[in-house]
Amino acid sequence: MKPPYTELQGQYLAYLHQYGILNGCAPSEADMQRFFQVTPPTVHQMVLTLERRGFIQRIPGQARSITLTVPPESLPLLKRPQGRASKQEI
C-alpha cells in the first residue's frame, strides 16, 4: 500500500522521528536545513505542508514543538540526502 505522503515528505517525517529519539526533543528548522541541505524557506514550506496534511502538529511561536501524528512504524528508513529538493517535490 502506498503511503499518504511523498518520498521527500516521508524523509522529513523519518528525520523528525529519529531526531526526537536521539535528542529528546524536536529539531529546529535550522537543524532540518543543515541535514537536508536546503534553504530556510524550503524547510519552512515543508513544515507547513506536513502540518496542513495532518502528518505533524506544532504550536506556532513555540520552538521545537513539532510532534508526529503518524505511527512511527509507518515511516520509511531515513536516508542521507543526495542534494537539494525541487519545489515540486514538496
Secondary structure, 3 states (H helix, E strand, C coil): CCCCCCHHHHHHHHHHHHHHHHHCCCCCHHHHHHHHCCCHHHHHHHHHHHHHCCCEECCCCCCCCCEECCCHHHCCCCCCCCCCCCHHHC
